[in-house]
Amino acid sequence: MSERVTISVENHIADVRFNRPEKMNALDAEQMDGIVEAGEKLAAMDGIRAIVLSGEGKAFCAGLDMGSFAASAAAATKAANDGDKTPLSHTLAERTFGNANKFQHIVLLWRRLKAPVIAAIHGPCVGGGLQFASAADIRVVAPDAKMSIMEMRWGLIPDMGSFTTWRSFVRDDILRELTYTNRIFTGEEGKELGFVTHLSDDPHARAMEIATEIAGKHPQAVQAAKKLINQLPDMNEDEILMMESVEQDKVSRTPNQVEAVMAFMQKRAPNFSD
């Protein structure tokens, strides 16, 4: 397991932390590989009911490591000067992870995890950092956090899959303005704009509280609900109604569902199995 991302598990909650504090958890190749490795490890783990994602040090994630980016750009320029005419867009258009490329997969694998992901955000959360945060089910953010769709500063567009997540919680004109201008906004403004679920002076502690509440629910029902919500933007009414019925059939009248009812009636904590 890469030291760039740490995972600790207690009471069915995975506490996941970007661990490059000296660079404000900025994204270079090794950092991105560590994030993929962590996500794929979580996907294979049993008994995980909620995930809290945060950053060590002074930032959640300060986006692209510009030193790494500059080196890559210099290498690409040299290759072009040496006669390699392969366009970058052709490389990115290759689907190497299902319907996504590697950079989209890095972010969207967090959206696709069965357990809900809660991002606890402080300090800078810009560029790729905001795209990771946007893949979470819930975002708990410090009021003074600095957020931005930063890519336009470098003459780029966001390309890590986040347009598929932003469409579900950011108004169209707001998304356009923030993408075109790359302006920085605070966590407090982010709440008004749709990027923030909750504001907290201690985002990690609040995220763990929410994770604990989720971890106390029927785990298969939570997973079914997440699966349904994830697919809402792509389904018509008939498909939504059918999926509700199919997923409900899977979780109702199971031992865990009976336990949920009995625990409520008996005023005790439920004892679910994974």
PyRosetta script that sets phi, psi and omega in degrees:
from pyrosetta import init, pose_from_sequence

init()
pose = pose_from_sequence("MSERVTISVENHIADVRFNRPEKMNALDAEQMDGIVEAGEKLAAMDGIRAIVLSGEGKAFCAGLDMGSFAASAAAATKAANDGDKTPLSHTLAERTFGNANKFQHIVLLWRRLKAPVIAAIHGPCVGGGLQFASAADIRVVAPDAKMSIMEMRWGLIPDMGSFTTWRSFVRDDILRELTYTNRIFTGEEGKELGFVTHLSDDPHARAMEIATEIAGKHPQAVQAAKKLINQLPDMNEDEILMMESVEQDKVSRTPNQVEAVMAFMQKRAPNFSD")
pose.set_psi(1, 129.3)
pose.set_omega(1, -180.0)
pose.set_phi(2, -63.1)
pose.set_psi(2, 141.9)
pose.set_omega(2, 175.8)
pose.set_phi(3, -76.0)
pose.set_psi(3, -7.8)
pose.set_omega(3, -179.7)
pose.set_phi(4, -71.1)
pose.set_psi(4, -22.2)
pose.set_omega(4, 176.7)
pose.set_phi(5, -136.8)
pose.set_psi(5, 127.3)
pose.set_omega(5, -179.5)
pose.set_phi(6, -108.4)
pose.set_psi(6, 149.5)
pose.set_omega(6, 177.7)
pose.set_phi(7, -132.1)
pose.set_psi(7, 126.4)
pose.set_omega(7, 169.2)
pose.set_phi(8, -127.2)
pose.set_psi(8, 142.5)
pose.set_omega(8, -175.1)
pose.set_phi(9, -124.2)
pose.set_psi(9, 130.3)
pose.set_omega(9, 175.9)
pose.set_phi(10, -149.9)
pose.set_psi(10, 133.2)
pose.set_omega(10, 178.0)
pose.set_phi(11, 53.8)
pose.set_psi(11, 42.3)
pose.set_omega(11, 176.9)
pose.set_phi(12, 70.4)
pose.set_psi(12, 10.9)
pose.set_omega(12, 179.1)
pose.set_phi(13, -111.9)
pose.set_psi(13, 126.7)
pose.set_omega(13, 175.6)
pose.set_phi(14, -94.3)
pose.set_psi(14, 120.5)
pose.set_omega(14, 177.2)
pose.set_phi(15, -98.3)
pose.set_psi(15, 104.5)
pose.set_omega(15, -172.9)
pose.set_phi(16, -109.5)
pose.set_psi(16, 130.9)
pose.set_omega(16, -175.3)
pose.set_phi(17, -132.9)
pose.set_psi(17, 128.0)
pose.set_omega(17, 167.4)
pose.set_phi(18, -64.2)
pose.set_psi(18, 132.9)
pose.set_omega(18, -169.0)
pose.set_phi(19, -128.4)
pose.set_psi(19, 59.9)
pose.set_omega(19, 172.9)
pose.set_phi(20, -133.5)
pose.set_psi(20, 59.2)
pose.set_omega(20, -170.5)
pose.set_phi(21, -62.5)
pose.set_psi(21, -30.0)
pose.set_omega(21, -178.4)
pose.set_phi(22, -66.6)
pose.set_psi(22, -18.9)
pose.set_omega(22, 177.3)
pose.set_phi(23, -117.2)
pose.set_psi(23, 21.9)
pose.set_omega(23, -178.2)
pose.set_phi(24, 52.0)
pose.set_psi(24, 35.4)
pose.set_omega(24, 176.9)
pose.set_phi(25, 59.7)
pose.set_psi(25, 28.8)
pose.set_omega(25, 178.2)
pose.set_phi(26, -64.1)
pose.set_psi(26, 155.7)
pose.set_omega(26, -170.3)
pose.set_phi(27, -95.7)
pose.set_psi(27, 109.8)
pose.set_omega(27, 164.2)
pose.set_phi(28, -112.7)
pose.set_psi(28, -176.1)
pose.set_omega(28, -175.3)
pose.set_phi(29, -60.7)
pose.set_psi(29, -42.5)
pose.set_omega(29, -178.5)
pose.set_phi(30, -66.5)
pose.set_psi(30, -39.2)
pose.set_omega(30, 178.5)
pose.set_phi(31, -63.3)
pose.set_psi(31, -43.9)
pose.set_omega(31, -179.4)
pose.set_phi(32, -66.1)
pose.set_psi(32, -38.8)
pose.set_omega(32, 176.8)
pose.set_phi(33, -62.9)
pose.set_psi(33, -39.3)
pose.set_omega(33, 178.3)
pose.set_phi(34, -64.3)
pose.set_psi(34, -36.8)
pose.set_omega(34, 179.3)
pose.set_phi(35, -68.0)
pose.set_psi(35, -41.9)
pose.set_omega(35, 176.9)
pose.set_phi(36, -63.1)
pose.set_psi(36, -45.3)
pose.set_omega(36, -179.4)
pose.set_phi(37, -59.4)
pose.set_psi(37, -42.4)
pose.set_omega(37, 179.6)
pose.set_phi(38, -65.3)
pose.set_psi(38, -44.9)
pose.set_omega(38, 179.8)
pose.set_phi(39, -62.5)
pose.set_psi(39, -42.4)
pose.set_omega(39, -179.6)
pose.set_phi(40, -69.6)
pose.set_psi(40, -33.5)
pose.set_omega(40, 175.7)
pose.set_phi(41, -64.8)
pose.set_psi(41, -43.4)
pose.set_omega(41, 178.7)
pose.set_phi(42, -62.8)
pose.set_psi(42, -39.3)
pose.set_omega(42, -179.8)
pose.set_phi(43, -61.6)
pose.set_psi(43, -28.6)
pose.set_omega(43, -177.8)
pose.set_phi(44, -93.2)
pose.set_psi(44, -6.3)
pose.set_omega(44, -176.8)
pose.set_phi(45, -84.6)
pose.set_psi(45, 141.5)
pose.set_omega(45, 175.0)
pose.set_phi(46, -91.9)
pose.set_psi(46, 152.1)
pose.set_omega(46, 172.5)
pose.set_phi(47, 81.8)
pose.set_psi(47, 7.6)
pose.set_omega(47, 177.4)
pose.set_phi(48, -87.7)
pose.set_psi(48, 118.5)
pose.set_omega(48, -177.5)
pose.set_phi(49, -107.4)
pose.set_psi(49, -18.8)
pose.set_omega(49, 177.1)
pose.set_phi(50, -157.4)
pose.set_psi(50, 151.4)
pose.set_omega(50, -177.4)
pose.set_phi(51, -131.0)
pose.set_psi(51, 129.6)
pose.set_omega(51, 173.9)
pose.set_phi(52, -108.2)
pose.set_psi(52, 124.3)
pose.set_omega(52, -177.4)
pose.set_phi(53, -113.3)
pose.set_psi(53, 123.0)
pose.set_omega(53, -178.2)
pose.set_phi(54, -145.6)
pose.set_psi(54, 179.7)
pose.set_omega(54, 179.1)
pose.set_phi(55, -122.3)
pose.set_psi(55, 139.8)
pose.set_omega(55, 174.7)
pose.set_phi(56, -75.0)
pose.set_psi(56, 154.2)
pose.set_omega(56, 175.6)
pose.set_phi(57, 81.7)
pose.set_psi(57, -141.7)
pose.set_omega(57, -170.3)
pose.set_phi(58, -94.2)
pose.set_psi(58, 3.3)
pose.set_omega(58, -174.3)
pose.set_phi(59, -148.9)
pose.set_psi(59, 153.6)
pose.set_omega(59, 166.4)
pose.set_phi(60, -71.0)
pose.set_psi(60, -60.5)
pose.set_omega(60, 175.5)
pose.set_phi(61, -167.2)
pose.set_psi(61, 123.0)
pose.set_omega(61, -176.4)
pose.set_phi(62, -87.5)
pose.set_psi(62, 21.8)
pose.set_omega(62, 175.7)
pose.set_phi(63, 79.8)
pose.set_psi(63, -153.1)
pose.set_omega(63, -174.4)
pose.set_phi(64, -67.2)
pose.set_psi(64, 136.6)
pose.set_omega(64, 172.7)
pose.set_phi(65, -73.2)
pose.set_psi(65, 107.2)
pose.set_omega(65, -171.9)
pose.set_phi(66, -66.5)
pose.set_psi(66, -29.3)
pose.set_omega(66, 175.8)
pose.set_phi(67, -63.0)
pose.set_psi(67, -44.0)
pose.set_omega(67, 177.8)
pose.set_phi(68, -65.0)
pose.set_psi(68, -41.7)
pose.set_omega(68, -179.9)
pose.set_phi(69, -62.9)
pose.set_psi(69, -43.3)
pose.set_omega(69, -179.0)
pose.set_phi(70, -62.7)
pose.set_psi(70, -39.8)
pose.set_omega(70, 178.3)
pose.set_phi(71, -64.1)
pose.set_psi(71, -41.5)
pose.set_omega(71, 178.8)
pose.set_phi(72, -65.4)
pose.set_psi(72, -40.8)
pose.set_omega(72, 179.4)
pose.set_phi(73, -64.5)
pose.set_psi(73, -39.8)
pose.set_omega(73, 178.8)
pose.set_phi(74, -64.4)
pose.set_psi(74, -40.3)
pose.set_omega(74, 178.5)
pose.set_phi(75, -65.1)
pose.set_psi(75, -39.7)
pose.set_omega(75, 178.8)
pose.set_phi(76, -65.7)
pose.set_psi(76, -40.2)
pose.set_omega(76, 178.5)
pose.set_phi(77, -63.4)
pose.set_psi(77, -42.9)
pose.set_omega(77, 178.5)
pose.set_phi(78, -62.7)
pose.set_psi(78, -42.2)
pose.set_omega(78, 179.3)
pose.set_phi(79, -62.4)
pose.set_psi(79, -41.3)
pose.set_omega(79, 178.8)
pose.set_phi(80, -64.1)
pose.set_psi(80, -41.4)
pose.set_omega(80, 179.4)
pose.set_phi(81, -66.8)
pose.set_psi(81, -26.5)
pose.set_omega(81, 179.4)
pose.set_phi(82, -85.9)
pose.set_psi(82, 2.6)
pose.set_omega(82, 174.8)
pose.set_phi(83, 107.2)
pose.set_psi(83, 0.6)
pose.set_omega(83, 177.8)
pose.set_phi(84, -81.1)
pose.set_psi(84, 109.0)
pose.set_omega(84, -175.2)
pose.set_phi(85, -100.5)
pose.set_psi(85, 10.4)
pose.set_omega(85, -179.2)
pose.set_phi(86, -66.2)
pose.set_psi(86, 119.3)
pose.set_omega(86, -178.6)
pose.set_phi(87, -71.1)
pose.set_psi(87, 145.9)
pose.set_omega(87, 178.8)
pose.set_phi(88, -59.4)
pose.set_psi(88, -37.9)
pose.set_omega(88, -177.6)
pose.set_phi(89, -60.7)
pose.set_psi(89, -32.1)
pose.set_omega(89, 178.4)
pose.set_phi(90, -65.7)
pose.set_psi(90, -41.2)
pose.set_omega(90, 179.3)
pose.set_phi(91, -63.8)
pose.set_psi(91, -46.2)
pose.set_omega(91, -178.8)
pose.set_phi(92, -68.0)
pose.set_psi(92, -27.2)
pose.set_omega(92, -178.6)
pose.set_phi(93, -75.5)
pose.set_psi(93, -11.3)
pose.set_omega(93, 176.7)
pose.set_phi(94, -70.3)
pose.set_psi(94, 128.8)
pose.set_omega(94, 179.8)
pose.set_phi(95, -89.9)
pose.set_psi(95, 101.2)
pose.set_omega(95, -175.8)
pose.set_phi(96, -104.7)
pose.set_psi(96, -9.8)
pose.set_omega(96, 178.3)
pose.set_phi(97, -134.6)
pose.set_psi(97, 78.5)
pose.set_omega(97, -177.1)
pose.set_phi(98, 67.1)
pose.set_psi(98, -118.6)
pose.set_omega(98, -179.8)
pose.set_phi(99, -94.1)
pose.set_psi(99, 13.0)
pose.set_omega(99, -173.4)
pose.set_phi(100, -129.1)
pose.set_psi(100, 161.7)
pose.set_omega(100, 168.3)
pose.set_phi(101, -92.1)
pose.set_psi(101, -179.2)
pose.set_omega(101, -174.4)
pose.set_phi(102, -59.3)
pose.set_psi(102, -43.8)
pose.set_omega(102, -174.5)
pose.set_phi(103, -70.4)
pose.set_psi(103, -33.3)
pose.set_omega(103, 174.1)
pose.set_phi(104, -70.9)
pose.set_psi(104, -39.2)
pose.set_omega(104, 178.5)
pose.set_phi(105, -61.5)
pose.set_psi(105, -38.6)
pose.set_omega(105, -179.0)
pose.set_phi(106, -54.4)
pose.set_psi(106, -39.8)
pose.set_omega(106, -179.2)
pose.set_phi(107, -86.2)
pose.set_psi(107, -49.4)
pose.set_omega(107, -170.2)
pose.set_phi(108, -71.2)
pose.set_psi(108, -19.8)
pose.set_omega(108, 177.2)
pose.set_phi(109, -63.1)
pose.set_psi(109, -26.4)
pose.set_omega(109, 177.0)
pose.set_phi(110, -73.0)
pose.set_psi(110, -34.3)
pose.set_omega(110, 175.8)
pose.set_phi(111, -67.1)
pose.set_psi(111, -32.7)
pose.set_omega(111, -173.0)
pose.set_phi(112, -89.3)
pose.set_psi(112, -5.3)
pose.set_omega(112, 175.2)
pose.set_phi(113, -60.4)
pose.set_psi(113, 144.2)
pose.set_omega(113, -177.3)
pose.set_phi(114, -65.4)
pose.set_psi(114, -38.4)
pose.set_omega(114, -178.1)
pose.set_phi(115, -82.8)
pose.set_psi(115, 145.2)
pose.set_omega(115, 175.8)
pose.set_phi(116, -59.7)
pose.set_psi(116, 141.7)
pose.set_omega(116, 178.4)
pose.set_phi(117, -111.3)
pose.set_psi(117, 129.1)
pose.set_omega(117, 178.4)
pose.set_phi(118, -115.3)
pose.set_psi(118, 117.6)
pose.set_omega(118, 178.3)
pose.set_phi(119, -88.4)
pose.set_psi(119, 128.2)
pose.set_omega(119, 176.1)
pose.set_phi(120, -107.8)
pose.set_psi(120, 112.6)
pose.set_omega(120, -164.8)
pose.set_phi(121, -118.2)
pose.set_psi(121, 128.2)
pose.set_omega(121, 172.7)
pose.set_phi(122, -139.1)
pose.set_psi(122, 160.0)
pose.set_omega(122, 177.3)
pose.set_phi(123, 63.1)
pose.set_psi(123, -155.1)
pose.set_omega(123, 178.9)
pose.set_phi(124, -65.5)
pose.set_psi(124, 134.4)
pose.set_omega(124, 174.7)
pose.set_phi(125, -142.4)
pose.set_psi(125, 82.1)
pose.set_omega(125, -169.5)
pose.set_phi(126, -131.1)
pose.set_psi(126, 160.0)
pose.set_omega(126, 177.1)
pose.set_phi(127, 55.9)
pose.set_psi(127, -125.3)
pose.set_omega(127, 178.3)
pose.set_phi(128, -58.9)
pose.set_psi(128, -30.3)
pose.set_omega(128, 177.5)
pose.set_phi(129, -62.0)
pose.set_psi(129, -44.0)
pose.set_omega(129, 177.8)
pose.set_phi(130, -66.9)
pose.set_psi(130, -32.3)
pose.set_omega(130, 178.6)
pose.set_phi(131, -67.7)
pose.set_psi(131, -39.0)
pose.set_omega(131, 173.7)
pose.set_phi(132, -62.0)
pose.set_psi(132, -47.4)
pose.set_omega(132, -179.5)
pose.set_phi(133, -59.7)
pose.set_psi(133, -36.5)
pose.set_omega(133, -177.2)
pose.set_phi(134, -71.0)
pose.set_psi(134, -18.5)
pose.set_omega(134, 176.7)
pose.set_phi(135, -79.2)
pose.set_psi(135, -14.2)
pose.set_omega(135, 180.0)
pose.set_phi(136, -71.5)
pose.set_psi(136, 156.3)
pose.set_omega(136, 175.5)
pose.set_phi(137, -71.4)
pose.set_psi(137, -34.7)
pose.set_omega(137, -174.2)
pose.set_phi(138, -140.0)
pose.set_psi(138, 141.4)
pose.set_omega(138, 178.2)
pose.set_phi(139, -123.9)
pose.set_psi(139, 119.2)
pose.set_omega(139, 175.8)
pose.set_phi(140, -107.4)
pose.set_psi(140, 121.9)
pose.set_omega(140, -165.5)
pose.set_phi(141, -131.1)
pose.set_psi(141, 139.6)
pose.set_omega(141, 173.2)
pose.set_phi(142, -67.8)
pose.set_psi(142, 140.0)
pose.set_omega(142, -178.3)
pose.set_phi(143, -56.3)
pose.set_psi(143, -32.1)
pose.set_omega(143, -177.4)
pose.set_phi(144, -97.3)
pose.set_psi(144, 10.5)
pose.set_omega(144, 175.5)
pose.set_phi(145, -59.7)
pose.set_psi(145, 150.0)
pose.set_omega(145, -180.0)
pose.set_phi(146, -108.8)
pose.set_psi(146, 119.1)
pose.set_omega(146, -174.6)
pose.set_phi(147, -123.0)
pose.set_psi(147, 147.3)
pose.set_omega(147, 178.3)
pose.set_phi(148, -166.1)
pose.set_psi(148, 142.0)
pose.set_omega(148, 163.8)
pose.set_phi(149, -83.4)
pose.set_psi(149, 90.8)
pose.set_omega(149, -161.3)
pose.set_phi(150, -86.6)
pose.set_psi(150, -12.8)
pose.set_omega(150, -164.7)
pose.set_phi(151, -58.5)
pose.set_psi(151, -32.8)
pose.set_omega(151, -177.3)
pose.set_phi(152, -63.1)
pose.set_psi(152, -23.6)
pose.set_omega(152, 176.6)
pose.set_phi(153, -57.9)
pose.set_psi(153, -32.8)
pose.set_omega(153, -177.6)
pose.set_phi(154, -100.2)
pose.set_psi(154, 13.3)
pose.set_omega(154, -179.5)
pose.set_phi(155, 72.8)
pose.set_psi(155, 27.7)
pose.set_omega(155, -178.4)
pose.set_phi(156, -122.4)
pose.set_psi(156, 173.9)
pose.set_omega(156, 171.8)
pose.set_phi(157, -118.2)
pose.set_psi(157, 156.5)
pose.set_omega(157, 174.0)
pose.set_phi(158, -61.0)
pose.set_psi(158, 128.8)
pose.set_omega(158, -175.4)
pose.set_phi(159, -140.0)
pose.set_psi(159, 28.3)
pose.set_omega(159, -179.9)
pose.set_phi(160, -110.5)
pose.set_psi(160, 31.9)
pose.set_omega(160, 173.7)
pose.set_phi(161, 86.4)
pose.set_psi(161, 0.9)
pose.set_omega(161, -170.3)
pose.set_phi(162, -76.1)
pose.set_psi(162, -18.5)
pose.set_omega(162, 174.3)
pose.set_phi(163, -61.4)
pose.set_psi(163, -26.7)
pose.set_omega(163, 178.0)
pose.set_phi(164, -73.5)
pose.set_psi(164, -24.8)
pose.set_omega(164, 178.1)
pose.set_phi(165, -93.8)
pose.set_psi(165, -41.0)
pose.set_omega(165, -178.5)
pose.set_phi(166, -60.5)
pose.set_psi(166, -32.6)
pose.set_omega(166, -177.1)
pose.set_phi(167, -60.6)
pose.set_psi(167, -19.9)
pose.set_omega(167, -176.7)
pose.set_phi(168, -91.3)
pose.set_psi(168, -13.5)
pose.set_omega(168, -177.7)
pose.set_phi(169, -141.9)
pose.set_psi(169, 2.0)
pose.set_omega(169, 177.4)
pose.set_phi(170, -119.7)
pose.set_psi(170, 130.9)
pose.set_omega(170, 179.2)
pose.set_phi(171, -62.5)
pose.set_psi(171, 145.3)
pose.set_omega(171, -173.2)
pose.set_phi(172, -55.0)
pose.set_psi(172, -49.8)
pose.set_omega(172, -175.7)
pose.set_phi(173, -69.1)
pose.set_psi(173, -32.9)
pose.set_omega(173, 177.6)
pose.set_phi(174, -67.6)
pose.set_psi(174, -43.4)
pose.set_omega(174, 178.0)
pose.set_phi(175, -60.4)
pose.set_psi(175, -40.0)
pose.set_omega(175, 178.9)
pose.set_phi(176, -63.8)
pose.set_psi(176, -49.2)
pose.set_omega(176, -178.9)
pose.set_phi(177, -59.3)
pose.set_psi(177, -47.3)
pose.set_omega(177, -176.0)
pose.set_phi(178, -69.1)
pose.set_psi(178, -32.2)
pose.set_omega(178, 177.3)
pose.set_phi(179, -71.9)
pose.set_psi(179, -43.5)
pose.set_omega(179, -176.8)
pose.set_phi(180, -70.2)
pose.set_psi(180, -32.5)
pose.set_omega(180, -172.3)
pose.set_phi(181, -103.1)
pose.set_psi(181, -18.2)
pose.set_omega(181, -173.8)
pose.set_phi(182, 49.6)
pose.set_psi(182, 32.1)
pose.set_omega(182, -178.8)
pose.set_phi(183, -71.3)
pose.set_psi(183, 151.0)
pose.set_omega(183, 179.9)
pose.set_phi(184, -88.9)
pose.set_psi(184, 137.2)
pose.set_omega(184, 175.7)
pose.set_phi(185, -131.3)
pose.set_psi(185, 156.3)
pose.set_omega(185, -178.4)
pose.set_phi(186, -83.6)
pose.set_psi(186, 167.5)
pose.set_omega(186, 173.9)
pose.set_phi(187, -58.6)
pose.set_psi(187, -37.5)
pose.set_omega(187, -179.4)
pose.set_phi(188, -63.3)
pose.set_psi(188, -44.9)
pose.set_omega(188, 176.7)
pose.set_phi(189, -68.5)
pose.set_psi(189, -34.7)
pose.set_omega(189, 178.9)
pose.set_phi(190, -58.6)
pose.set_psi(190, -30.7)
pose.set_omega(190, 176.0)
pose.set_phi(191, -63.3)
pose.set_psi(191, -41.2)
pose.set_omega(191, 179.1)
pose.set_phi(192, -70.2)
pose.set_psi(192, -32.3)
pose.set_omega(192, -175.1)
pose.set_phi(193, -83.6)
pose.set_psi(193, -15.3)
pose.set_omega(193, 177.7)
pose.set_phi(194, 108.4)
pose.set_psi(194, -5.1)
pose.set_omega(194, -177.4)
pose.set_phi(195, -81.1)
pose.set_psi(195, -19.3)
pose.set_omega(195, -170.5)
pose.set_phi(196, -116.7)
pose.set_psi(196, 132.2)
pose.set_omega(196, 176.3)
pose.set_phi(197, -84.5)
pose.set_psi(197, -50.3)
pose.set_omega(197, 179.8)
pose.set_phi(198, -135.8)
pose.set_psi(198, 146.3)
pose.set_omega(198, 170.2)
pose.set_phi(199, -99.1)
pose.set_psi(199, 141.5)
pose.set_omega(199, 178.8)
pose.set_phi(200, -156.7)
pose.set_psi(200, 140.1)
pose.set_omega(200, 174.2)
pose.set_phi(201, -71.0)
pose.set_psi(201, -18.4)
pose.set_omega(201, 175.7)
pose.set_phi(202, -129.6)
pose.set_psi(202, 79.5)
pose.set_omega(202, -173.4)
pose.set_phi(203, -58.9)
pose.set_psi(203, -38.6)
pose.set_omega(203, -176.9)
pose.set_phi(204, -66.3)
pose.set_psi(204, -44.1)
pose.set_omega(204, 179.8)
pose.set_phi(205, -62.5)
pose.set_psi(205, -42.5)
pose.set_omega(205, 179.7)
pose.set_phi(206, -66.9)
pose.set_psi(206, -39.2)
pose.set_omega(206, 177.9)
pose.set_phi(207, -62.7)
pose.set_psi(207, -39.1)
pose.set_omega(207, 178.7)
pose.set_phi(208, -67.0)
pose.set_psi(208, -34.7)
pose.set_omega(208, 175.9)
pose.set_phi(209, -61.7)
pose.set_psi(209, -45.3)
pose.set_omega(209, 179.7)
pose.set_phi(210, -65.6)
pose.set_psi(210, -42.2)
pose.set_omega(210, 179.3)
pose.set_phi(211, -61.0)
pose.set_psi(211, -40.2)
pose.set_omega(211, 179.2)
pose.set_phi(212, -63.4)
pose.set_psi(212, -40.4)
pose.set_omega(212, 178.0)
pose.set_phi(213, -64.5)
pose.set_psi(213, -44.2)
pose.set_omega(213, 179.7)
pose.set_phi(214, -64.4)
pose.set_psi(214, -41.0)
pose.set_omega(214, -177.9)
pose.set_phi(215, -64.9)
pose.set_psi(215, -16.8)
pose.set_omega(215, 177.9)
pose.set_phi(216, -89.6)
pose.set_psi(216, 4.1)
pose.set_omega(216, 179.5)
pose.set_phi(217, -99.7)
pose.set_psi(217, 165.5)
pose.set_omega(217, 176.5)
pose.set_phi(218, -54.9)
pose.set_psi(218, 109.9)
pose.set_omega(218, -170.0)
pose.set_phi(219, -62.8)
pose.set_psi(219, -38.9)
pose.set_omega(219, -179.4)
pose.set_phi(220, -70.6)
pose.set_psi(220, -30.9)
pose.set_omega(220, 176.7)
pose.set_phi(221, -68.9)
pose.set_psi(221, -40.7)
pose.set_omega(221, 176.9)
pose.set_phi(222, -61.5)
pose.set_psi(222, -44.8)
pose.set_omega(222, 180.0)
pose.set_phi(223, -63.4)
pose.set_psi(223, -39.4)
pose.set_omega(223, 178.3)
pose.set_phi(224, -65.7)
pose.set_psi(224, -39.6)
pose.set_omega(224, 178.8)
pose.set_phi(225, -64.4)
pose.set_psi(225, -42.1)
pose.set_omega(225, 178.8)
pose.set_phi(226, -63.2)
pose.set_psi(226, -43.6)
pose.set_omega(226, 179.1)
pose.set_phi(227, -57.5)
pose.set_psi(227, -44.1)
pose.set_omega(227, -179.6)
pose.set_phi(228, -66.1)
pose.set_psi(228, -47.1)
pose.set_omega(228, -178.2)
pose.set_phi(229, -63.0)
pose.set_psi(229, -39.8)
pose.set_omega(229, 179.3)
pose.set_phi(230, -59.0)
pose.set_psi(230, -32.8)
pose.set_omega(230, -174.4)
pose.set_phi(231, -94.4)
pose.set_psi(231, -4.8)
pose.set_omega(231, -177.3)
pose.set_phi(232, -52.7)
pose.set_psi(232, -44.8)
pose.set_omega(232, -176.1)
pose.set_phi(233, -62.8)
pose.set_psi(233, -20.7)
pose.set_omega(233, -174.7)
pose.set_phi(234, -102.1)
pose.set_psi(234, 1.7)
pose.set_omega(234, -173.9)
pose.set_phi(235, -114.6)
pose.set_psi(235, 148.5)
pose.set_omega(235, 171.7)
pose.set_phi(236, -88.4)
pose.set_psi(236, 179.3)
pose.set_omega(236, -174.8)
pose.set_phi(237, -60.9)
pose.set_psi(237, -43.4)
pose.set_omega(237, -179.6)
pose.set_phi(238, -60.2)
pose.set_psi(238, -42.8)
pose.set_omega(238, -178.6)
pose.set_phi(239, -67.2)
pose.set_psi(239, -39.2)
pose.set_omega(239, 178.4)
pose.set_phi(240, -63.5)
pose.set_psi(240, -47.2)
pose.set_omega(240, -179.5)
pose.set_phi(241, -61.0)
pose.set_psi(241, -41.1)
pose.set_omega(241, 178.5)
pose.set_phi(242, -66.4)
pose.set_psi(242, -42.9)
pose.set_omega(242, -178.3)
pose.set_phi(243, -65.6)
pose.set_psi(243, -37.8)
pose.set_omega(243, 174.7)
pose.set_phi(244, -54.8)
pose.set_psi(244, -47.5)
pose.set_omega(244, -176.0)
pose.set_phi(245, -67.3)
pose.set_psi(245, -43.8)
pose.set_omega(245, -178.7)
pose.set_phi(246, -62.8)
pose.set_psi(246, -46.8)
pose.set_omega(246, -177.8)
pose.set_phi(247, -69.4)
pose.set_psi(247, -35.1)
pose.set_omega(247, 177.8)
pose.set_phi(248, -65.5)
pose.set_psi(248, -39.2)
pose.set_omega(248, 177.1)
pose.set_phi(249, -59.8)
pose.set_psi(249, -32.8)
pose.set_omega(249, -177.9)
pose.set_phi(250, -71.3)
pose.set_psi(250, -32.0)
pose.set_omega(250, -172.3)
pose.set_phi(251, -104.7)
pose.set_psi(251, -20.6)
pose.set_omega(251, -176.6)
pose.set_phi(252, -78.8)
pose.set_psi(252, 148.8)
pose.set_omega(252, 179.1)
pose.set_phi(253, 61.4)
pose.set_psi(253, 18.9)
pose.set_omega(253, 172.8)
pose.set_phi(254, -89.2)
pose.set_psi(254, 163.7)
pose.set_omega(254, 177.8)
pose.set_phi(255, -55.0)
pose.set_psi(255, -39.2)
pose.set_omega(255, 179.7)
pose.set_phi(256, -68.3)
pose.set_psi(256, -35.9)
pose.set_omega(256, 179.3)
pose.set_phi(257, -69.8)
pose.set_psi(257, -39.5)
pose.set_omega(257, 175.2)
pose.set_phi(258, -63.4)
pose.set_psi(258, -40.3)
pose.set_omega(258, 178.9)
pose.set_phi(259, -63.5)
pose.set_psi(259, -36.3)
pose.set_omega(259, 177.9)
pose.set_phi(260, -61.0)
pose.set_psi(260, -44.2)
pose.set_omega(260, 179.6)
pose.set_phi(261, -66.9)
pose.set_psi(261, -47.5)
pose.set_omega(261, -177.1)
pose.set_phi(262, -63.6)
pose.set_psi(262, -41.0)
pose.set_omega(262, 180.0)
pose.set_phi(263, -63.5)
pose.set_psi(263, -39.8)
pose.set_omega(263, 178.4)
pose.set_phi(264, -65.8)
pose.set_psi(264, -45.7)
pose.set_omega(264, -178.0)
pose.set_phi(265, -65.0)
pose.set_psi(265, -36.0)
pose.set_omega(265, -177.7)
pose.set_phi(266, -91.6)
pose.set_psi(266, 3.4)
pose.set_omega(266, 176.8)
pose.set_phi(267, 54.0)
pose.set_psi(267, 52.0)
pose.set_omega(267, 177.5)
pose.set_phi(268, -137.8)
pose.set_psi(268, 167.3)
pose.set_omega(268, 176.9)
pose.set_phi(269, -73.2)
pose.set_psi(269, 138.4)
pose.set_omega(269, 179.9)
pose.set_phi(270, -73.2)
pose.set_psi(270, 156.8)
pose.set_omega(270, 177.4)
pose.set_phi(271, -122.7)
pose.set_psi(271, 88.6)
pose.set_omega(271, -175.5)
pose.set_phi(272, -90.4)
pose.set_psi(272, 155.4)
pose.set_omega(272, 172.1)
pose.set_phi(273, -109.6)
pose.set_psi(273, 147.0)
pose.set_omega(273, 177.9)
pose.set_phi(274, -95.4)
pose.dump_pdb("model.pdb")
